[in-house]
């Protein structure tokens, strides 16, 4: 991307801005920012020990793992070579449909149950990728909904509404 000056001459971006605009660098920085917010938000939760875990143990552990993942992704992005050329266009479908699918899940799980809310979330999220095939989305939805039910409802015995009215 070039910046146009008033006399319509093009000036290239500074090298640090080109490095920062790399996908992996941005993704890594985003992961690290989310992890930092999570660590800050869980700062007052009791951690406990590995044997007697407190409420903050798993969230903080996941945030530290996400922080390390973000750092490694950002470092991999810094190691990439600069390729001159057109930047890819902004993709609106994932930016809109993935958060929308999560919001739909949150809004429908209590009234329609986990199975319907999960299927809706995966179907709407599947629309974010133009290349996804309906059969693949249905298969993924079935496997994911069954897996989550098996782990949380059947395995751990959590009380989650599974079906509408349940």
RODO-2510 file (C-alpha; in nm, 4 decimals, decimal comma):
residues 166
     n   res          X          Y          Z
     1     x     0,0000     0,0000     0,0000
     2     x     0,1348     0,3407    -0,0853
     3     x     0,0477     0,6749     0,0586
     4     x    -0,0511     0,9448    -0,1906
     5     x     0,0765     1,2944    -0,1326
     6     x    -0,1057     1,6021    -0,2594
     7     x     0,1096     1,6144    -0,5725
     8     x     0,0018     1,2517    -0,6476
     9     x     0,3543     1,1163    -0,6139
    10     x     0,3694     0,7864    -0,4321
    11     x     0,5867     0,7382    -0,1278
    12     x     0,6557     0,3879     0,0038
    13     x     0,5681     0,2938     0,3577
    14     x     0,8464     0,2991     0,6141
    15     x     1,0110    -0,0412     0,6733
    16     x     0,8791    -0,0723     1,0291
    17     x     0,5230    -0,0233     0,9049
    18     x     0,5669    -0,2904     0,6359
    19     x     0,6937    -0,5319     0,9008
    20     x     0,4084    -0,4481     1,1362
    21     x     0,1506    -0,4997     0,8587
    22     x     0,2477    -0,8634     0,8035
    23     x    -0,0358    -1,1024     0,8837
    24     x     0,1599    -1,3195     1,1264
    25     x     0,2986    -1,0214     1,3142
    26     x    -0,0489    -0,8707     1,3517
    27     x    -0,2000    -1,2044     1,4547
    28     x     0,0730    -1,2603     1,7120
    29     x     0,0263    -0,9117     1,8548
    30     x    -0,3487    -0,9686     1,8726
    31     x    -0,2998    -1,2996     2,0585
    32     x    -0,0631    -1,1317     2,3014
    33     x    -0,3066    -0,8437     2,3586
    34     x    -0,5953    -1,0825     2,4306
    35     x    -0,3716    -1,2802     2,6678
    36     x    -0,2645    -0,9619     2,8464
    37     x    -0,6283    -0,8561     2,8920
    38     x    -0,7112    -1,2033     3,0227
    39     x    -0,4209    -1,1978     3,2669
    40     x    -0,5226    -0,8531     3,3871
    41     x    -0,8894    -0,9525     3,4228
    42     x    -0,8009    -1,2634     3,6247
    43     x    -0,5427    -1,0952     3,8457
    44     x    -0,7576    -1,1232     4,1611
    45     x    -0,8663    -1,4843     4,1110
    46     x    -0,7091    -1,7374     4,3479
    47     x    -0,4697    -1,9604     4,1552
    48     x    -0,4158    -2,2460     4,3996
    49     x    -0,1913    -2,5374     4,3098
    50     x    -0,1978    -2,8085     4,0459
    51     x    -0,3586    -3,0423     4,2987
    52     x    -0,6094    -2,7905     4,4388
    53     x    -0,6814    -2,5550     4,1525
    54     x    -0,8417    -2,2230     4,2266
    55     x    -1,0825    -2,0396     3,9981
    56     x    -0,7968    -1,8531     3,8315
    57     x    -0,5726    -2,1516     3,7589
    58     x    -0,7017    -2,2604     3,4175
    59     x    -0,7851    -1,9121     3,2820
    60     x    -0,4407    -1,7817     3,3725
    61     x    -0,2743    -2,0943     3,2345
    62     x    -0,4613    -2,0521     2,9047
    63     x    -0,3620    -1,6842     2,8924
    64     x     0,0049    -1,7698     2,9434
    65     x    -0,0164    -2,0331     2,6689
    66     x    -0,1882    -1,7808     2,4385
    67     x     0,0812    -1,5245     2,5199
    68     x     0,3562    -1,7725     2,4271
    69     x     0,1699    -1,8712     2,1106
    70     x     0,1293    -1,5061     2,0143
    71     x     0,4975    -1,4379     2,0704
    72     x     0,5991    -1,7345     1,8557
    73     x     0,3584    -1,6372     1,5756
    74     x     0,4834    -1,2775     1,5827
    75     x     0,8465    -1,3936     1,5734
    76     x     0,7697    -1,6177     1,2765
    77     x     0,6136    -1,3170     1,1048
    78     x     0,9233    -1,1090     1,1721
    79     x     1,1381    -1,3772     1,0083
    80     x     0,9377    -1,3654     0,6826
    81     x     1,0911    -1,1970     0,3839
    82     x     0,9311    -0,8806     0,2527
    83     x     0,7375    -0,9542    -0,0614
    84     x     0,6532    -0,6517    -0,2661
    85     x     0,3177    -0,6590    -0,4331
    86     x    -0,0445    -0,5893    -0,3753
    87     x    -0,1857    -0,6400    -0,0335
    88     x    -0,4812    -0,8755    -0,0149
    89     x    -0,8197    -0,7070     0,0082
    90     x    -0,9974    -0,6817     0,3399
    91     x    -1,2206    -0,9830     0,3867
    92     x    -1,5502    -0,8726     0,5398
    93     x    -1,7179    -1,2122     0,5688
    94     x    -1,4990    -1,3528     0,8483
    95     x    -1,4932    -1,0192     1,0285
    96     x    -1,8725    -1,0069     1,0412
    97     x    -1,9876    -1,3687     1,0427
    98     x    -1,7516    -1,5228     1,3002
    99     x    -1,8418    -1,2764     1,5804
   100     x    -2,2063    -1,2936     1,4686
   101     x    -2,2025    -1,6727     1,5036
   102     x    -2,0673    -1,6435     1,8576
   103     x    -2,3297    -1,3832     1,9470
   104     x    -2,6058    -1,6059     1,8053
   105     x    -2,4771    -1,8944     2,0179
   106     x    -2,4764    -1,6806     2,3326
   107     x    -2,8259    -1,5496     2,2629
   108     x    -2,9840    -1,8870     2,1786
   109     x    -2,8272    -2,1431     2,4139
   110     x    -3,0680    -2,0803     2,7027
   111     x    -3,3870    -2,0882     2,4943
   112     x    -3,3009    -2,3419     2,2242
   113     x    -3,0452    -2,5613     2,4004
   114     x    -2,6881    -2,6438     2,3237
   115     x    -2,7504    -2,8618     2,0182
   116     x    -2,9514    -2,6029     1,8221
   117     x    -2,7308    -2,3116     1,9358
   118     x    -2,4161    -2,5044     1,8428
   119     x    -2,5520    -2,5992     1,5027
   120     x    -2,6507    -2,2370     1,4353
   121     x    -2,3086    -2,1117     1,5426
   122     x    -2,1221    -2,3564     1,3196
   123     x    -2,3530    -2,2987     1,0212
   124     x    -2,3164    -1,9189     1,0410
   125     x    -1,9431    -1,9477     1,1032
   126     x    -1,9163    -2,1797     0,8031
   127     x    -2,0558    -1,9049     0,5817
   128     x    -1,7465    -1,6961     0,6612
   129     x    -1,5388    -1,9066     0,4229
   130     x    -1,6478    -1,8943     0,0593
   131     x    -1,4769    -2,2250    -0,0086
   132     x    -1,6533    -2,4292     0,2612
   133     x    -1,8825    -2,7028     0,1363
   134     x    -2,2213    -2,7662     0,2983
   135     x    -2,1431    -3,1341     0,3624
   136     x    -1,8186    -3,0415     0,5389
   137     x    -1,9983    -2,7840     0,7552
   138     x    -2,2702    -3,0345     0,8498
   139     x    -2,0114    -3,3036     0,9307
   140     x    -1,8056    -3,0597     1,1376
   141     x    -2,1156    -2,9424     1,3217
   142     x    -2,2214    -3,2975     1,4052
   143     x    -1,8755    -3,3966     1,5305
   144     x    -1,8265    -3,0773     1,7322
   145     x    -2,1716    -3,0780     1,8932
   146     x    -2,1398    -3,4456     1,9844
   147     x    -1,7857    -3,3965     2,1200
   148     x    -1,8831    -3,1026     2,3367
   149     x    -2,1895    -3,2887     2,4642
   150     x    -1,9783    -3,5967     2,5427
   151     x    -1,7135    -3,3964     2,7273
   152     x    -1,9192    -3,1436     2,9192
   153     x    -2,2664    -3,2901     2,9664
   154     x    -2,2005    -3,6624     2,9800
   155     x    -1,8364    -3,6703     3,0971
   156     x    -1,8237    -3,3813     3,3432
   157     x    -2,1913    -3,3775     3,4310
   158     x    -2,2374    -3,0035     3,3749
   159     x    -2,5926    -2,8768     3,3716
   160     x    -2,6300    -2,7277     3,0247
   161     x    -2,9616    -2,7118     2,8407
   162     x    -2,9140    -2,9625     2,5597
   163     x    -3,2471    -2,9349     2,3758
   164     x    -3,5105    -2,6610     2,3455
   165     x    -3,7099    -2,6378     2,6663
   166     x    -3,4627    -2,8661     2,8438
***
